[in-house]
Amino acid sequence: MARAEREDLRELLVALTPEQWQAPSLCEGWSVHDVVAHMLSYEELGPRQLAERFVRGRLSVDRVNDLRLRECSSRTAAELIQLLDEHLTPTGLTAGMGGAIGLTDGMIHQQDIRRPLGLSRTIPAERLVPALRTALFAPTLLGVVRVRDVRLVATDLDWSFGRGPEVQGTAEALLMTVAGRRGIVAELSGPGQERLARRVG
């Protein structure tokens, strides 16, 4: 599923114009180009290289991400697509949790690109469900803390999570909210929506 998600990403990227590559993404301060460079920046790192980056970043995921982005930001769009071709099946860090990290990271970041560009997609339900589960419990996201005390209910597939006042919406909108993307909570509804909006914004 992680490979299928990256194949879908590749199909998107080869169709983007140079202007779209430089357009803002949902990740604050990052362009589409930055998001793609970030997504692929860990694929070439072995365990020792990864450990070195975390030491240099003082064990902060945000600092390590910024460090890797600086290291990879000079690559052109064509070079990033070539790197993606070489790593359609996730390796290294993104292969963790049986590929769930690669699937979830790839799906969220693809939406970080698509949403600002107005390029909607239909994500297969069989990919969305494990991505939601990973976003809730993966150490780097810990979405379960963000959505505590509400019950999430997908309106377009058979999935729910949590206890408390309901928050309803598409599985994709719930995923992006669980991942902490701002503004998307406005697409959700239900008695728990306001509570979640105060946390996520």
C-alpha positions in Angstrom: 0.0 0.0 0.0 2.9 2.4 0.7 4.3 1.7 -2.7 0.9 2.3 -4.3 0.6 5.6 -2.5 4.0 6.6 -3.8 3.1 5.6 -7.3 0.0 7.9 -7.1 2.3 10.6 -5.8 4.6 10.1 -8.8 1.7 10.5 -11.2 0.8 13.8 -9.5 4.4 15.1 -9.5 5.2 14.5 -13.2 2.1 16.6 -14.1 2.9 19.6 -12.0 4.1 22.8 -13.6 7.2 24.7 -12.4 4.9 27.2 -10.8 3.1 24.5 -8.9 6.3 23.0 -7.6 7.1 26.4 -6.0 3.5 27.0 -4.7 2.9 27.0 -0.9 1.9 23.7 0.7 -0.1 23.1 3.9 3.2 22.8 5.7 3.9 26.3 7.0 6.8 27.9 5.2 7.3 24.9 2.8 6.7 24.9 -0.9 5.5 21.8 -2.8 9.2 21.3 -3.7 10.2 21.4 0.0 7.5 18.8 0.9 8.7 16.4 -1.8 12.4 16.9 -0.8 11.4 16.3 2.9 9.4 13.1 2.1 12.4 11.5 0.2 15.2 12.9 2.4 15.4 9.9 4.6 15.4 7.2 1.9 19.2 7.4 1.3 20.2 7.2 5.0 21.4 4.0 6.6 21.1 3.5 10.4 24.4 5.1 11.2 23.7 8.2 9.0 20.3 8.5 10.5 21.7 8.4 14.0 24.2 11.1 13.1 21.5 13.4 11.9 19.5 12.9 15.1 22.6 13.7 17.2 23.2 16.8 15.1 19.5 17.7 15.5 19.7 17.1 19.3 17.0 14.4 19.1 14.4 16.9 17.9 12.3 15.6 14.9 11.7 19.2 13.7 15.3 20.1 13.8 16.3 16.9 12.0 13.7 17.5 9.4 15.0 21.0 8.9 18.6 19.7 8.6 17.7 17.1 6.0 15.6 19.6 4.0 18.6 22.0 3.8 20.7 19.0 2.7 18.3 18.1 -0.1 16.6 21.4 -1.1 19.0 22.0 -4.0 17.7 19.0 -6.0 15.6 19.8 -9.0 12.1 18.5 -9.5 13.4 16.0 -12.1 16.0 14.8 -9.6 13.4 14.4 -6.9 11.2 12.4 -9.2 14.2 10.2 -10.1 14.8 9.6 -6.4 11.2 8.7 -6.0 11.5 6.2 -8.8 14.4 4.6 -7.0 12.5 4.4 -3.7 8.9 3.6 -4.7 9.0 0.9 -2.1 10.0 2.8 1.1 13.3 1.9 2.7 15.1 2.9 5.9 13.1 5.0 8.3 9.9 5.2 6.2 9.8 1.4 6.0 9.2 1.3 9.7 6.1 -0.3 11.3 5.8 -2.6 8.4 5.6 0.2 5.9 2.9 2.0 7.8 5.1 5.1 8.3 5.8 5.3 4.5 2.1 4.9 3.8 0.9 7.5 6.3 3.6 10.0 5.7 3.1 9.7 2.0 -0.6 10.1 2.2 -0.6 13.1 4.5 2.1 14.9 2.5 0.4 14.2 -0.8 -2.6 15.9 0.6 -0.3 18.8 1.8 0.5 19.3 -1.8 -2.9 18.6 -3.4 -5.2 20.6 -1.2 -3.6 24.1 -1.8 -3.3 23.3 -5.5 -7.0 22.3 -5.6 -6.2 18.8 -6.9 -8.6 16.5 -5.2 -8.3 12.7 -5.2 -10.2 9.7 -4.0 -8.0 7.8 -1.6 -8.7 4.0 -1.5 -10.4 3.1 1.8 -8.0 0.2 2.3 -5.2 2.7 2.6 -7.0 5.3 4.6 -7.9 3.0 7.5 -4.3 1.9 8.4 -3.1 5.5 7.8 -5.7 6.8 10.3 -4.5 4.2 12.9 -0.9 5.1 12.3 -1.5 8.8 12.6 -3.2 8.3 15.9 -0.4 6.3 17.5 2.9 6.9 15.6 5.4 8.6 18.0 6.1 11.5 15.6 2.4 12.4 15.3 0.6 11.2 18.5 -2.7 12.3 17.0 -4.5 10.4 19.8 -3.5 13.2 22.2 -4.8 15.8 19.7 -8.2 14.2 19.4 -8.7 13.0 23.0 -12.2 13.2 24.5 -14.0 13.2 21.2 -15.3 10.4 19.0 -14.2 10.6 15.3 -16.7 9.2 12.8 -16.0 8.9 9.1 -18.9 9.7 6.9 -17.6 8.0 3.8 -16.3 4.6 5.2 -16.9 2.4 8.2 -14.4 3.8 10.7 -14.7 5.5 14.1 -12.4 6.1 17.0 -12.6 7.5 20.6 -15.2 8.4 23.1 -17.0 11.7 23.7 -19.0 14.1 21.6 -18.9 13.1 17.9 -16.9 14.8 15.2 -18.0 13.7 11.7 -16.3 14.2 8.4 -14.6 12.4 5.5 -11.9 10.0 6.4 -9.4 12.2 4.6 -10.4 15.3 6.5 -10.2 13.4 9.8 -6.7 12.1 8.9 -5.4 15.6 8.2 -7.0 16.9 11.4 -5.5 14.0 13.4 -2.1 14.9 11.8 -2.5 18.5 13.1 -3.2 20.3 9.8 -4.9 23.6 10.5 -8.1 24.8 9.0 -9.4 21.4 8.0 -11.4 21.0 11.2 -13.8 23.6 9.6 -14.8 20.7 7.2 -15.9 18.6 10.1 -19.2 18.7 12.0 -20.9 17.4 15.1 -21.1 18.4 18.8 -17.3 17.7 19.4 -16.2 19.9 16.5 -15.8 23.1 18.5 -13.7 21.3 21.1 -11.4 19.9 18.4 -11.2 23.3 16.7 -9.8 24.9 19.8 -7.0 22.4 19.9 -6.1 22.2 16.2 -7.1 25.6 14.9 
